[in-house]
């Protein structure tokens, strides 16, 4: 028997932001292979005999390298009807879901993407920062804040960040100082608004609002996971919360 792998987004953290389709396959799963940012309460929805395998990636420590995760999904699909690969946020927004899909397809394993609500949109929104707003930002981009140390920031062309748009950095808290310095270097004003949202959508969420010049010092002790949002839309938070 060869089963099917569902490459599934678990949403940004809040259990209620899990999609109905994701919940259905989780309840049907024979095996769930899950990441660090998946809300543990979601796993409680699995069958009592479901095998749950943790393959989370933490700072400088990977339980399993990506190639071994690919092989694991293949092996489990050889023996089980429903395999769920469960990832925080959305499976393909910096989640390597595309890599896993390519591996499965090349080995003749049926798969299906189940989109998840990405933290890039949900986390700012639930912290009262809409990522676009007429008169402040008509576009946004989502950027990885992390790159392999051997690459530095070679993959990011900072000159393209000059446009006055909302920029959302995922996985970038440890690079926050460098991000701010690079944006100032290309011409962003030092008082340009920035927010860092730690553990967004969860009960222990923390939000720090400042500027490119001082956000690093103010947010340096926030726990991960954290999202960085740069743009004029950050100023809407005070208005929406009635703080001014």
ZIVEN-V53460 format. One record per residue. RES is the residue in three letters. PHI is phi in whole degrees, -180 to 180 (* if undefined). OMEGA is omega in whole degrees, -180 to 180 (* if undefined). Layout:
# ZIVEN-V53460
res->(RES/RES)
phi->(PHI/PHI)
omega->(OMEGA/OMEGA)
This chain:
# ZIVEN-V53460
res->(UNK/UNK/UNK/UNK/UNK/UNK/UNK/UNK/UNK/UNK/UNK/UNK/UNK/UNK/UNK/UNK/UNK/UNK/UNK/UNK/UNK/UNK/UNK/UNK/UNK/UNK/UNK/UNK/UNK/UNK/UNK/UNK/UNK/UNK/UNK/UNK/UNK/UNK/UNK/UNK/UNK/UNK/UNK/UNK/UNK/UNK/UNK/UNK/UNK/UNK/UNK/UNK/UNK/UNK/UNK/UNK/UNK/UNK/UNK/UNK/UNK/UNK/UNK/UNK/UNK/UNK/UNK/UNK/UNK/UNK/UNK/UNK/UNK/UNK/UNK/UNK/UNK/UNK/UNK/UNK/UNK/UNK/UNK/UNK/UNK/UNK/UNK/UNK/UNK/UNK/UNK/UNK/UNK/UNK/UNK/UNK/UNK/UNK/UNK/UNK/UNK/UNK/UNK/UNK/UNK/UNK/UNK/UNK/UNK/UNK/UNK/UNK/UNK/UNK/UNK/UNK/UNK/UNK/UNK/UNK/UNK/UNK/UNK/UNK/UNK/UNK/UNK/UNK/UNK/UNK/UNK/UNK/UNK/UNK/UNK/UNK/UNK/UNK/UNK/UNK/UNK/UNK/UNK/UNK/UNK/UNK/UNK/UNK/UNK/UNK/UNK/UNK/UNK/UNK/UNK/UNK/UNK/UNK/UNK/UNK/UNK/UNK/UNK/UNK/UNK/UNK/UNK/UNK/UNK/UNK/UNK/UNK/UNK/UNK/UNK/UNK/UNK/UNK/UNK/UNK/UNK/UNK/UNK/UNK/UNK/UNK/UNK/UNK/UNK/UNK/UNK/UNK/UNK/UNK/UNK/UNK/UNK/UNK/UNK/UNK/UNK/UNK/UNK/UNK/UNK/UNK/UNK/UNK/UNK/UNK/UNK/UNK/UNK/UNK/UNK/UNK/UNK/UNK/UNK/UNK/UNK/UNK/UNK/UNK/UNK/UNK/UNK/UNK/UNK/UNK/UNK/UNK/UNK/UNK/UNK/UNK/UNK/UNK/UNK/UNK/UNK/UNK/UNK/UNK)
phi->(*/-114/-93/-126/-107/-104/-86/-118/-86/-94/85/-80/144/-60/-55/-73/-94/-72/-76/-63/-68/-62/-61/-62/-72/-63/-71/-92/-66/-90/-140/-124/-107/-126/-101/-64/-88/-79/-60/-58/-64/-64/-66/-67/-81/-73/-61/-63/-100/-72/-88/-107/-119/-88/-131/-62/-114/-109/-53/61/-147/-109/-58/-135/-62/-58/-64/-76/-64/-57/-66/-61/-61/-61/-64/-69/-69/-71/-116/-130/-75/-125/-117/-111/-97/-106/-125/-63/69/-111/-68/-113/-87/56/-110/64/-63/-64/-64/-67/-63/-62/-64/-63/-62/-71/-109/74/-99/-70/-143/-148/-81/-119/-60/-118/-71/-75/-63/-58/-102/-69/-65/-61/-61/-74/-97/66/-127/-69/-78/-129/-162/-58/91/-121/-158/-108/-152/-147/-136/-114/-130/-74/-88/-125/-137/-57/-53/-68/-95/59/-114/-60/-80/-105/-93/-63/-61/-78/-94/-71/-61/-82/-133/-79/-120/-115/-104/-101/59/-120/-59/-73/-107/-60/-61/-64/-58/-64/-64/-67/-70/-66/-60/-87/117/-67/-61/-63/-94/-65/-72/-140/-129/-118/-116/-100/52/-60/75/-98/-66/-101/-57/-130/-124/-121/-115/-158/-129/-58/-76/-129/-64/-60/-66/-74/-107/-65/-99/-70/-79/-86/-72/-141/-119/-111/-126/-115/155/-66/-64/-59/-68/-71/-58/-61/-64/-71/-93/68/-89/-136)
omega->(174/-176/-177/179/178/179/-160/173/-178/-178/-170/178/178/-177/-176/176/171/-180/178/-179/177/180/-180/-177/175/180/179/-168/169/178/172/177/-167/-177/-176/-173/177/177/-178/180/180/-179/178/179/-178/175/-178/-179/179/177/180/-174/-179/178/-175/178/177/-177/175/180/178/177/176/172/-176/-179/178/174/178/-179/178/179/178/-177/-179/178/176/-172/-173/-176/-175/176/180/172/-170/-176/175/-179/177/-172/-176/175/-175/-178/179/177/178/178/-180/178/179/179/-179/-180/-179/179/174/-180/178/179/177/173/169/-176/175/176/-177/178/-178/179/-173/-175/176/-177/-178/173/179/172/175/-172/169/-180/-178/180/179/180/179/177/176/174/179/-172/172/178/-177/170/-179/-178/-179/-180/-175/177/-176/-177/-179/176/-172/179/-179/-178/-176/-178/-178/-179/177/179/180/178/174/177/-174/-174/-179/178/-172/-179/180/178/-179/-180/179/-179/175/-179/-179/173/176/178/180/-179/178/-173/180/172/170/-178/-178/179/-176/180/180/-174/-180/177/175/-179/176/179/180/-179/178/-176/-172/-177/-177/-179/-176/-174/-170/-178/179/179/173/-2/-180/-179/179/178/-177/179/-178/179/179/-178/180/-176/-179/-180/-176/178/179/-176/176/*)
